[in-house]
Amino acid sequence: MSATIGYTRTARILHWLVAGMIVLQYVLANLADSADSTIAELALYANHKSVGMTILALAVARLVWRYRNPPPPLPDGMAQWQVIASHVSHWGLYALLILMPVSGWLMSSASAYTVSWFNLFQFPDLVSPSDSLELRLKAVHETLAKLLFAFALVHILAALKHAVFDRDGVLARMSSLLTVGLFTGIIVLGVAGLGRIGGGNAATGAGSTNDAVPVGELQASVLPTWNIDYASSYILFRATQAGGEFEGRWPSWSAALQFDASALDESRFDVTVNTLEVDTADSDRDATLQQAEWFDTANHAEAMYRADAFRALDDGRYAADGQLIIKGKSAPVVLDFSVESTDTGVVLTGTASVDRLALDVGTGDWTDTTWIGQNVEVEVRVEATLSE
């Protein structure tokens, strides 16, 4: 059987697309490991993950195409060991092209980093955050990367053997000027476009040059004080990182709350959050949030929210028009909330949207909202009993 019978054009394109992306993956990973800033590392790994998920989709597409369009037969007279080696290397490569991105997807989920595809949509997390599982999956991912490199090297050497020594047309049936150009273009354009931090979504008008709006002490209220059950209450926030949403909590906070729907002008909220303690299910991200560009906890260990202006909304909810103070900066923040009476007291649930740039949370390179979203959604729940 002649070896000059070629693969279909679709098979060739898929083959060289994936080949170029594999090379691009190794380049992006190495660039991320040597990145000189946290945001550059984040951007490079985000692009690395997006390319990885693309490879996974293309690998599945290749298998489907191969099933419907069987590959041409191997050359007549090929030694049996070479036939076996060819099948083993091909199926090994297919397996690795699927296992590699899946292991990376699992590792990212375990590290509380939701995977997105070029910031356009996000994939579901496959496992819950776990430091120990993340370490195991990282070892698996790195081992699979080495195996993929070894299999690819053997595949390349075998193709060169067929082209240089055997001259049986095996390499020619999978390659053409179009596919070689596609392979080269994927690498060159990929490195140029994804191997650097994207430029243009840096927001303007951040609070870095604005003085804080003075916020004085709240006036005393005659309303009953809420005795908060902190074990059943929480303050959490949700933000986007490289296109994927993550959630964090402030474990240490205190509040003096007084609220009565019939006496809105007497109601008061005064909340203090210890910014030294934050839990986003990832220790590296927690440490980054304490840096000067973010909450600058070395100089500002607390954030505060104060409100003494309240409005009744149409749906039975209420709005608190307050000021959020972070790092000496203040910005107006509206808390949309409801209060329900219980057998033992009250339960407040509410949400607010915070523009982090208005408070200088994420300065310098971090003002580029390509990688960290500008708006942070806050959710609160407070269970309390009332006392005079």
Summary of the structure (lengths in Angstrom):
residues: 388
radius of gyration: 28.3
end to end distance: 94.5
largest distance: 97.0
contacts: 1170
relative contact order: 0.12
helix: 43%
strand: 24%
